[in-house]
Amino acid sequence: MKQPNYTELFIPFLNQETIPRPRYRALFLYLQQAIIAGQLPANSRLPATRELAQLLQLSRNTVKQVYEMLHAEGYIETRQGDGSYVSPQLDGRCLQAEGSTAPRKKGTVRLSRKSRQLEQLRSLYHHNREELLLPAMPALEEFPWTQWQRSVVQAGRQMKFYRSSSLLGDAGLREQIAAYLESSRGIRCHPDQVMICSGSQQGLQLAFSMLLDPGDEVLVEDPGFPGIDGAISNAEGVKVSVTIDQQGFRTDLLHNHPQARLAFITPSRNYPMGYTLSLERRLQLLQWADDRECCIIEDDYDSEFRFDGPPISALQGLEGEHKVIYSGTFSRVLHPAIRLAYLVIPESLVEPFCRMRSIQDGGLSALPQMALADFMARGQFSSHLRRMRKLYRRRRDYLLQQIDLKFPGILAWEPSDGGMHCVFRLSELYDDQKIARIANQQGLGLRPLSYYFDQQQPINGLVIGFAGFSEQQIDQGLERLRTILESGQKKG
């Protein structure tokens, strides 16, 4: 076999302006790639360690270490009295089978049916915390970092004695959540019905996978949050959009969907419109679930921030504890980086949910759960909510005042009694999708209202966040928006 020209082979290595440290690792990777690419073919003899060390101006021990690493991983073999050779097993066919980094014919990997289904869903907006007027962004500068750090330190000390292995999550945090939900939301539950999740999406994925068979219909609100589409599709369910009005989810349309097995709703505050499900419709929905032996998932989005009175009681508390799965999150209430959420599960479903959890992820890290439990136990969570409720109301009122001053006849507020964003109907002279697209390019996080509609006729409007922004930032954002609207961005 013709031996490679080693001087030419190592010219690129010698010409490197900087060699990654440590040097032995750089040489190992260089030889590894040369073998994989076929520059050093099977059965070709490597230069002696002394010879290669002199050529590359390295120590002999460095080269010997590299040869030992190549031998340990099967790239070369040592022949008694005859030096080192590229392993004969590494012929061209073997390298092709192993999938090397060498240039080869490009191909595609076949994706699953679920993956292909996800391609058909509406694209989701990617949040950028630097965007002004972004909906669902809390006031990060108001987060009580000193108190939170104290809780983290305390949790770190307690971890020395931590022995819990419950698939439901940390017992202390579950106790705090159950007590909070009973006092603030009227929810009837025991701590052993609370399951801690890494985020609301994880909890919903778990619930859908437990409750849906392929082809089962899920009733959702229209308009509603498009992020739920992926979770339903991943569980191979079929989303069925049901129109809402100012009293929320239209229960008079339930008879149109006799095959539905599940309803996903936001009764306290629809996203994005902010409508609250009326008491009459709440009772009708619970009766539907009873009659059909169906389940309801109650997503309690934004319920903590009601400005005109205390939070509205949860659907689960209206004798819905046996048929309602309640979903809540701390990410929007406290900080997006606190990836903790929870489900309140009917007692009959706790054991099967835990079985599914055991094969999905086995549970969460203890430290953030214990820190949040301490944070809640010391009253910091409730205190923060009270302060943010007052702050967000001031910021909402300021936003509404400025909208009236700067956009008369262009933006009209869709009344809502709370939340972290406002919905404004946009003059029909403008296209909300076009305006939002230009706004996003200019650092504004506002969203087009029509984006949230599925089957029913969309409303032309803008969804504007206020909770995470000071009055000065709101002014900056609105000034950019006014410039966009005045720059001739009208239909036609």
Stockholm file with secondary structure:
# STOCKHOLM 1.0

chainA/1-492         MKQPNYTELFIPFLNQETIPRPRYRALFLYLQQAIIAGQLPANSRLPATRELAQLLQLSRNTVKQVYEMLHAEGYIETRQGDGSYVSPQLDGRCLQAEGSTAPRKKGTVRLSRKSRQLEQLRSLYHHNREELLLPAMPALEEFPWTQWQRSVVQAGRQMKFYRSSSLLGDAGLREQIAAYLESSRGIRCHPDQVMICSGSQQGLQLAFSMLLDPGDEVLVEDPGFPGIDGAISNAEGVKVSVTIDQQGFRTDLLHNHPQARLAFITPSRNYPMGYTLSLERRLQLLQWADDRECCIIEDDYDSEFRFDGPPISALQGLEGEHKVIYSGTFSRVLHPAIRLAYLVIPESLVEPFCRMRSIQDGGLSALPQMALADFMARGQFSSHLRRMRKLYRRRRDYLLQQIDLKFPGILAWEPSDGGMHCVFRLSELYDDQKIARIANQQGLGLRPLSYYFDQQQPINGLVIGFAGFSEQQIDQGLERLRTILESGQKKG
#=GR chainA/1-492 SS CCCCCHHHHTHHHHTCSSCCSSHHHHHHHHHHHHHHTTSSCTTCBCCCHHHHHHHHTCCHHHHHHHHHHHHHTTSEEEETTTEEEECTTCCHHHHHHHTCSSCCCCCCCCCCHHHHHHTTSCCCCCCCTTSBTCTTCCCGGGSCHHHHHHHHHHHHHHGGGCCCCCTTCCHHHHHHHHHHHHHHHCCCCCGGGEEEESSHHHHHHHHHHHHCCTTCEEEEEESCCTTHHHHHHHTTCEEEEEEEETTEECGGGGGGCTTEEEEEECSSSCTTTCCCCCHHHHHHHHHHHHHHTCEEEEECTTTTCBSSSSCCCCGGGTTCTTTEEEEEESTTTTCTTCCCEEEECCHHHHHHHHHHHHHHTCCCCHHHHHHHHHHHHTTHHHHHHHHHHHHHHHHHHHHHHHHHHHCTTTEEEECCSBCSEEEEEECTTSCHHHHHHHHHHTTBCCEEGGGGCSSSCCCCEEEEECTTCCHHHHHHHHHHHHHHHTTTCCCC
#=GC SS_cons         CCCCCHHHHTHHHHTCSSCCSSHHHHHHHHHHHHHHTTSSCTTCBCCCHHHHHHHHTCCHHHHHHHHHHHHHTTSEEEETTTEEEECTTCCHHHHHHHTCSSCCCCCCCCCCHHHHHHTTSCCCCCCCTTSBTCTTCCCGGGSCHHHHHHHHHHHHHHGGGCCCCCTTCCHHHHHHHHHHHHHHHCCCCCGGGEEEESSHHHHHHHHHHHHCCTTCEEEEEESCCTTHHHHHHHTTCEEEEEEEETTEECGGGGGGCTTEEEEEECSSSCTTTCCCCCHHHHHHHHHHHHHHTCEEEEECTTTTCBSSSSCCCCGGGTTCTTTEEEEEESTTTTCTTCCCEEEECCHHHHHHHHHHHHHHTCCCCHHHHHHHHHHHHTTHHHHHHHHHHHHHHHHHHHHHHHHHHHCTTTEEEECCSBCSEEEEEECTTSCHHHHHHHHHHTTBCCEEGGGGCSSSCCCCEEEEECTTCCHHHHHHHHHHHHHHHTTTCCCC
//
